[in-house]
Amino acid sequence: MITVVIASYNHAHYLPIMLASIIREGPVISRIIVVNDGSTDNTTDVLAKIKINEPRLMVKNLTKNVGWLKAQHIGLSYVETDFFAFNAADDFVMPGWAEKSLNALLSAPEIGICVSPTFIIDEKNEFVFKALFPKKLRGTILPPEEFYRSVIRYGTWMESNGMLIRRAFYDERCVDFSSAGAFADGLTMYVLGLKAGVILLDDPLTVFYERGSSVSGITVSPSIGKAHIQELSKLLKLAPCVEFINRKLAFRILRRNTYIYLLGSIHHLTTEFLQISDKILPSFLSRAFKFSLLFLIQIYRLTAFALLRPFDFILFRQQLKQKTTSYEKNAISKYRKVLNETLPLIGLDI
């Protein structure tokens, strides 16, 4: 029914948890394709051990690193099911993600993708927030025209994590978005939404980790982030984008991702400054410098938002009210423990 495609580069430590969560989804997952994108860690050994106990797992080991999006499309060439998903190697899905997403698409054969909200957690395993959809959109079906109107009205509210795609409606030219790096999956999502519509689930069904080593994490490097933004700007003027994304929406996508790049870069630089201040300044001066810098960052953040993302204000205001509840935190922690206990059953004892 569903094929899950995972591109993995040096994520041997994280990959087993994602695979355990996919395996636990049950027979609705027909095949799991992992493209080992030229990893230099022990990814090959980890996958070989899992493959012994999991017949649905197909492994493609690349001799050189080609980048996550191209690696995903290599995996896509082996997909034979009507539905597939591109999942990240360092996140995981919550119970029921596959079945709920599949049932939603089966109920609306004219729609191309199904997405759900997600929990976002930082690298220290601390909850950040849950990225919910605007209230009026949750649990709805948006044909292309309505999808466009929702984006224009509410801003850029979608998360690509855990997106299930109908194979017949996928545009393989999206592989050309690879030059946009961390921004490529969002661009893909908008193209598919405008091409074939979107089904929006109500509850968060995926867990996304903000890691410095992830595809999105490396964007905080000013030079990398700047290069990706420049490439995104070029792509928004080229096919297949030009067929679906008009100038108004292209403007908003570019502004939003520029904001993300700027915040990531300032956070990266701030961390470096604080580390230096801890080494060369007395403790009281270092603390004063830290508080002053954090205050200035908040002003910078508000100013950047006002200049770059005023169209996202309604969404921003709604998300401020959506705190992760203690019940949700406990549920995720318990399931994370279940996944750890699953590892020996799939051939790993780590």
C-alpha positions as CSV (number, residue, x, y, z in Angstrom):
1,M,0.0,0.0,0.0
2,I,2.7,2.5,1.1
3,T,6.4,2.7,0.3
4,V,8.6,4.8,2.6
5,V,11.7,6.2,1.1
6,I,14.5,7.4,3.4
7,A,17.7,9.1,2.4
8,S,20.4,8.8,5.1
9,Y,23.8,10.4,5.3
10,N,25.8,9.6,8.5
11,H,22.7,9.1,10.6
12,A,23.4,5.6,11.8
13,H,22.7,6.7,15.3
14,Y,19.3,8.1,14.6
15,L,18.1,5.9,11.7
16,P,17.1,2.9,13.8
17,I,14.4,4.9,15.7
18,M,12.9,6.1,12.5
19,L,12.9,2.6,11.0
20,A,11.4,1.1,14.2
21,S,8.6,3.6,14.0
22,I,7.9,2.8,10.4
23,I,8.1,-1.0,11.0
24,R,5.6,-0.7,13.9
25,E,3.1,0.9,11.5
26,G,2.4,-2.7,10.4
27,P,1.4,-4.3,7.0
28,V,0.1,-1.0,5.6
29,I,3.8,-0.3,4.9
30,S,4.6,-2.6,1.9
31,R,8.2,-1.6,1.5
32,I,10.9,0.5,3.2
33,I,13.6,1.8,0.9
34,V,16.7,3.3,2.5
35,V,19.2,5.0,0.3
36,N,22.5,5.2,2.1
37,D,23.9,8.4,0.6
38,G,27.6,7.6,0.7
39,S,27.7,7.6,4.5
40,T,31.1,7.3,6.2
41,D,29.8,6.1,9.5
42,N,28.4,2.6,10.3
43,T,25.1,3.1,8.4
44,T,25.8,0.1,6.1
45,D,26.3,-2.3,9.0
46,V,23.2,-1.0,10.9
47,L,21.0,-1.5,7.8
48,A,22.5,-4.9,7.1
49,K,21.5,-6.1,10.6
50,I,18.0,-4.7,10.3
51,K,17.5,-6.3,6.9
52,I,18.1,-9.8,8.3
53,N,14.9,-9.5,10.4
54,E,12.8,-7.1,8.2
55,P,12.0,-8.5,4.7
56,R,10.3,-5.2,3.7
57,L,13.6,-3.3,3.9
58,M,15.4,-2.5,0.6
59,V,18.8,-0.9,0.9
60,K,20.6,1.0,-1.8
61,N,24.2,1.9,-0.8
62,L,25.6,4.8,-2.9
63,T,29.4,5.0,-3.3
64,K,29.3,8.8,-3.2
65,N,27.2,11.4,-1.6
66,V,24.7,12.9,-4.0
67,G,22.5,15.0,-1.6
68,W,19.3,14.1,0.2
69,L,16.8,15.0,-2.5
70,K,18.6,13.2,-5.4
71,A,19.1,10.2,-3.0
72,Q,15.4,10.2,-2.3
73,H,14.6,10.2,-6.1
74,I,16.9,7.2,-6.6
75,G,14.8,5.4,-4.0
76,L,11.6,6.7,-5.7
77,S,12.7,4.8,-8.9
78,Y,12.0,1.6,-7.0
79,V,8.6,2.5,-5.7
80,E,5.8,0.2,-7.1
81,T,3.0,1.2,-4.7
82,D,0.3,3.8,-5.4
83,F,1.4,5.8,-2.3
84,F,4.8,6.8,-0.9
85,A,6.4,9.1,1.6
86,F,9.8,10.7,1.8
87,N,10.8,10.4,5.5
88,A,13.8,11.9,7.3
89,A,16.3,9.5,8.8
90,D,16.6,11.4,12.1
91,D,12.9,11.9,13.0
92,F,10.1,9.4,13.7
93,V,6.4,8.9,13.2
94,M,3.7,8.4,15.8
95,P,1.4,5.4,15.9
96,G,-1.3,5.5,13.2
97,W,0.5,7.9,10.9
98,A,0.4,5.6,7.9
99,E,-3.1,4.2,8.2
100,K,-4.7,7.6,8.9
101,S,-2.9,9.3,6.0
102,L,-3.7,6.4,3.6
103,N,-7.4,6.3,4.6
104,A,-7.6,10.1,4.0
105,L,-6.2,9.8,0.5
106,L,-8.3,6.8,-0.3
107,S,-11.4,8.8,0.6
108,A,-10.4,11.6,-1.8
109,P,-9.0,10.1,-5.0
110,E,-8.7,13.5,-6.7
111,I,-6.2,14.8,-4.0
112,G,-2.5,14.3,-4.3
113,I,-1.0,14.6,-0.8
114,C,-1.9,14.2,2.8
115,V,-0.1,16.1,5.6
116,S,-0.4,16.2,9.3
117,P,0.8,18.6,12.0
118,T,4.0,17.8,13.8
119,F,5.7,18.0,17.1
120,I,9.0,19.9,17.0
121,I,11.8,19.0,19.5
122,D,15.3,20.4,19.8
123,E,18.5,18.4,19.9
124,K,18.5,18.4,23.7
125,N,15.2,16.5,23.6
126,E,13.3,19.5,24.9
127,F,9.9,20.3,23.4
128,V,9.8,23.5,21.3
129,F,6.2,23.5,20.1
130,K,3.7,21.7,17.9
131,A,3.2,23.1,14.4
132,L,-0.6,23.0,14.0
133,F,-2.6,24.1,11.0
134,P,-5.0,27.1,11.3
135,K,-8.2,26.0,13.1
136,K,-10.5,26.4,10.1
137,L,-8.3,24.1,8.0
138,R,-7.7,21.2,10.3
139,G,-9.4,18.0,9.1
140,T,-10.3,19.5,5.7
141,I,-9.7,18.7,2.1
142,L,-8.3,21.6,0.0
143,P,-8.5,21.3,-3.8
144,P,-5.7,23.3,-5.6
145,E,-7.7,26.6,-5.7
146,E,-8.7,26.4,-2.1
147,F,-5.1,25.4,-1.1
148,Y,-3.9,28.5,-2.8
149,R,-6.4,30.8,-1.1
150,S,-5.6,29.3,2.3
151,V,-1.9,30.0,1.8
152,I,-2.6,33.5,0.8
153,R,-4.9,34.1,3.7
154,Y,-3.1,32.3,6.5
155,G,0.5,32.4,5.4
156,T,3.0,29.6,4.9
157,W,1.5,27.2,7.5
158,M,2.4,23.7,6.2
159,E,5.1,21.3,7.4
160,S,6.4,18.7,5.0
161,N,7.3,16.2,7.7
162,G,5.3,13.0,7.3
163,M,3.7,14.0,4.0
164,L,2.1,11.0,2.2
165,I,2.0,11.4,-1.6
166,R,-0.1,9.8,-4.3
167,R,2.4,8.4,-6.8
168,A,0.3,9.3,-9.9
169,F,0.3,13.0,-9.0
170,Y,4.0,13.4,-8.1
171,D,6.1,15.5,-10.3
172,E,9.6,14.0,-10.6
173,R,11.0,17.3,-11.9
174,C,11.0,18.2,-8.2
175,V,14.5,16.6,-8.1
176,D,15.6,19.8,-9.7
177,F,14.9,21.6,-6.5
178,S,18.0,20.0,-4.8
179,S,20.0,23.2,-5.2
180,A,17.7,24.9,-2.7
181,G,18.9,22.6,0.0
182,A,16.8,22.7,3.2
183,F,14.1,24.8,1.4
184,A,13.6,22.1,-1.3
185,D,11.0,20.0,0.5
186,G,8.8,23.1,1.2
187,L,8.9,24.1,-2.4
188,T,8.0,20.5,-3.4
189,M,5.1,20.6,-1.1
190,Y,3.7,23.8,-2.5
191,V,4.0,22.6,-6.1
192,L,2.2,19.4,-5.3
193,G,-0.5,21.2,-3.3
194,L,-1.2,23.6,-6.2
195,K,-1.1,20.7,-8.7
196,A,-3.3,18.2,-7.0
197,G,-4.7,19.5,-3.7
198,V,-4.1,18.6,0.0
199,I,-5.8,16.7,2.8
200,L,-5.1,18.1,6.2
201,L,-5.2,15.8,9.2
202,D,-6.1,17.3,12.6
203,D,-3.7,15.7,15.1
204,P,0.1,15.8,15.1
205,L,1.4,12.4,13.8
206,T,5.1,13.0,13.4
207,V,8.0,14.1,15.5
208,F,10.6,16.5,14.0
209,Y,14.0,17.1,15.6
210,E,15.8,20.3,15.2
211,R,19.4,19.1,14.9
212,G,22.5,20.9,13.8
213,S,23.5,17.9,11.7
214,S,20.2,17.7,9.8
215,V,19.4,19.0,6.4
216,S,17.5,21.9,7.9
217,G,20.1,22.4,10.7
218,I,23.0,23.1,8.4
219,T,21.1,26.1,7.0
220,V,22.2,28.1,10.1
221,S,25.6,28.3,8.6
222,P,25.5,31.8,7.0
223,S,27.3,30.8,3.8
224,I,25.2,27.7,3.2
225,G,21.9,29.4,4.0
226,K,22.7,32.3,1.7
227,A,23.5,30.0,-1.2
228,H,20.3,28.0,-0.6
229,I,18.2,31.3,-0.6
230,Q,19.8,32.4,-3.8
231,E,19.0,29.1,-5.5
232,L,15.5,29.2,-4.1
233,S,15.0,32.6,-5.7
234,K,16.2,31.2,-9.1
235,L,14.0,28.1,-8.8
236,L,10.9,30.2,-8.2
237,K,11.3,31.7,-11.6
238,L,11.8,28.4,-13.4
239,A,9.7,25.3,-14.4
240,P,8.0,23.4,-12.8
241,C,7.5,26.2,-10.3
242,V,6.4,28.7,-12.8
243,E,3.5,26.4,-13.9
244,F,1.9,26.5,-10.4
245,I,3.4,29.3,-8.3
246,N,2.4,32.8,-9.3
247,R,4.5,35.9,-8.4
248,K,2.5,36.7,-5.2
249,L,3.0,33.3,-3.7
250,A,6.7,33.1,-4.9
251,F,7.3,36.4,-3.1
252,R,5.8,35.0,0.1
253,I,7.8,31.7,0.0
254,L,11.0,33.6,-0.6
255,R,10.3,36.1,2.2
256,R,9.4,33.3,4.7
257,N,12.5,31.3,3.9
258,T,14.7,34.4,4.0
259,Y,13.4,35.0,7.6
260,I,14.2,31.4,8.5
261,Y,17.7,31.7,7.1
262,L,18.4,35.0,8.9
263,L,17.2,33.6,12.3
264,G,19.2,30.5,11.9
265,S,22.3,32.5,11.0
266,I,21.9,34.9,13.9
267,H,21.5,32.0,16.3
268,H,24.6,30.4,14.9
269,L,26.6,33.5,15.3
270,T,25.2,34.2,18.8
271,T,26.2,30.8,20.0
272,E,29.8,31.4,18.8
273,F,29.9,34.9,20.5
274,L,28.6,33.5,23.7
275,Q,31.2,30.7,23.7
276,I,34.0,33.2,23.2
277,S,32.6,35.5,25.9
278,D,32.5,32.6,28.4
279,K,36.2,32.0,27.8
280,I,37.6,35.6,27.9
281,L,35.2,37.5,30.2
282,P,34.6,37.3,33.9
283,S,31.4,35.4,34.7
284,F,29.4,38.5,35.7
285,L,30.3,40.3,32.5
286,S,29.6,37.2,30.4
287,R,26.1,36.9,31.9
288,A,25.5,40.6,31.3
289,F,26.7,40.2,27.7
290,K,24.4,37.1,27.3
291,F,21.3,38.9,28.5
292,S,22.0,42.0,26.4
293,L,22.6,39.9,23.3
294,L,19.4,37.8,23.8
295,F,17.4,41.0,24.2
296,L,18.8,42.4,21.0
297,I,18.0,39.2,19.2
298,Q,14.4,39.4,20.2
299,I,14.2,42.9,18.8
300,Y,15.9,41.7,15.6
301,R,13.5,38.8,15.4
302,L,10.4,41.0,15.8
303,T,11.7,43.5,13.2
304,A,12.6,40.8,10.7
305,F,9.1,39.2,11.1
306,A,7.4,42.6,10.6
307,L,9.4,43.2,7.5
308,L,9.5,39.8,5.9
309,R,6.4,37.8,7.2
310,P,3.5,40.2,8.0
311,F,1.3,37.8,6.0
312,D,2.0,35.1,8.5
313,F,0.7,37.1,11.5
314,I,-2.6,35.2,11.9
315,L,-0.8,31.9,11.9
316,F,1.9,33.1,14.3
317,R,-0.7,34.4,16.7
318,Q,-2.6,31.0,16.6
319,Q,0.6,29.0,17.1
320,L,1.6,31.0,20.2
321,K,-1.5,29.5,21.9
322,Q,-0.7,26.0,20.9
323,K,1.6,24.7,23.7
324,T,2.5,21.0,23.8
325,T,0.4,19.5,26.7
326,S,1.9,17.4,29.5
327,Y,-0.2,14.5,28.1
328,E,1.3,14.8,24.7
329,K,4.8,15.1,26.1
330,N,4.3,11.9,28.1
331,A,2.8,10.1,25.1
332,I,5.8,10.9,22.9
333,S,8.3,10.0,25.7
334,K,6.5,6.7,26.2
335,Y,6.5,5.9,22.5
336,R,10.2,6.8,22.3
337,K,10.8,4.2,25.0
338,V,8.7,1.7,23.1
339,L,10.8,2.3,20.0
340,N,14.0,1.8,21.9
341,E,12.6,-1.5,23.2
342,T,11.8,-2.5,19.6
343,L,15.4,-2.2,18.4
344,P,16.5,-5.6,19.6
345,L,13.6,-7.2,17.8
346,I,14.7,-5.7,14.5
347,G,18.3,-6.9,14.9
348,L,19.9,-4.0,16.9
349,D,20.9,-3.9,20.5
350,I,22.0,-0.2,20.9
